[in-house]
Amino acid sequence: MSNIAEGFDRGRRTEFHQFLSIAKGSAAEVRSLIHYASDAGMLTVEQYEELLARSREVAKVIAGLRRSVEPRRPPQKPLSPKSQDL
């Protein structure tokens, strides 16, 4: 949540996209910690499944938001006739 807020407040699409990428990576870290906690016996099977499902859903939402603010690239120039012969 903090990465998303920081990226949004910077006011530039490219930076927001970058911070959303960081947030998505953080969601993956959370999933790894859920696996660790389960392996260590700290979670019931039900807790493990619920937390894993929620973390996957959050990652999907972040991925969708990332796609919606993906930096726009300027259209590429067509190749000149000489460069097409290469």
C-alpha positions as CSV (number, residue, x, y, z in Angstrom):
1,M,0.0,0.0,0.0
2,S,2.8,2.4,0.8
3,N,4.6,1.8,-2.5
4,I,1.3,2.5,-4.4
5,A,0.7,5.7,-2.4
6,E,4.3,6.9,-2.9
7,G,4.3,6.2,-6.7
8,F,0.9,7.9,-7.1
9,D,2.0,11.0,-5.2
10,R,5.0,11.5,-7.5
11,G,2.6,12.5,-10.2
12,R,4.2,10.9,-13.2
13,R,2.9,7.9,-15.0
14,T,6.3,6.2,-15.4
15,E,7.1,6.5,-11.7
16,F,3.7,5.3,-10.7
17,H,4.2,2.3,-12.9
18,Q,7.6,1.6,-11.4
19,F,6.2,1.8,-7.8
20,L,3.3,-0.5,-8.8
21,S,6.0,-3.0,-10.0
22,I,7.6,-2.8,-6.6
23,A,4.3,-3.3,-4.9
24,K,3.7,-6.4,-7.0
25,G,7.1,-7.7,-6.0
26,S,6.1,-7.1,-2.3
27,A,3.0,-9.1,-2.9
28,A,5.2,-12.0,-4.0
29,E,7.3,-11.6,-0.9
30,V,4.1,-11.8,1.2
31,R,3.2,-15.1,-0.5
32,S,6.6,-16.5,0.3
33,L,6.1,-15.6,3.9
34,I,2.7,-17.2,3.9
35,H,4.4,-20.4,2.7
36,Y,7.1,-20.1,5.3
37,A,4.6,-19.6,8.1
38,S,2.6,-22.6,6.9
39,D,5.7,-24.8,6.8
40,A,6.7,-23.6,10.3
41,G,3.3,-24.7,11.6
42,M,2.1,-21.2,12.4
43,L,-1.0,-21.4,10.2
44,T,-3.9,-23.8,10.0
45,V,-4.6,-25.1,6.5
46,E,-7.7,-22.9,6.3
47,Q,-5.6,-19.8,7.3
48,Y,-3.0,-20.7,4.8
49,E,-5.5,-21.1,1.9
50,E,-7.3,-17.9,2.8
51,L,-4.2,-15.8,3.1
52,L,-2.8,-17.2,-0.1
53,A,-6.0,-16.5,-2.0
54,R,-6.1,-13.0,-0.7
55,S,-2.5,-12.3,-1.6
56,R,-3.0,-13.6,-5.1
57,E,-6.1,-11.4,-5.6
58,V,-4.1,-8.4,-4.4
59,A,-1.4,-9.2,-6.9
60,K,-4.0,-9.5,-9.7
61,V,-5.4,-6.1,-8.8
62,I,-1.9,-4.5,-8.8
63,A,-1.1,-6.1,-12.1
64,G,-4.3,-4.7,-13.7
65,L,-3.5,-1.3,-12.3
66,R,0.0,-1.5,-13.7
67,R,-1.4,-2.4,-17.2
68,S,-3.7,0.6,-17.0
69,V,-0.9,3.1,-16.3
70,E,1.7,1.5,-18.5
71,P,4.0,4.1,-19.9
72,R,3.0,5.1,-23.4
73,R,5.7,4.7,-26.0
74,P,5.8,7.1,-28.9
75,P,5.0,5.5,-32.2
76,Q,8.1,4.2,-34.0
77,K,9.2,5.7,-37.3
78,P,8.9,3.4,-40.2
79,L,12.2,2.0,-41.5
80,S,13.7,3.9,-44.4
81,P,14.0,2.0,-47.7
82,K,17.7,1.7,-47.3
83,S,17.6,0.3,-43.8
84,Q,15.1,-2.3,-44.8
85,D,17.6,-3.8,-47.2
86,L,20.0,-4.7,-44.3
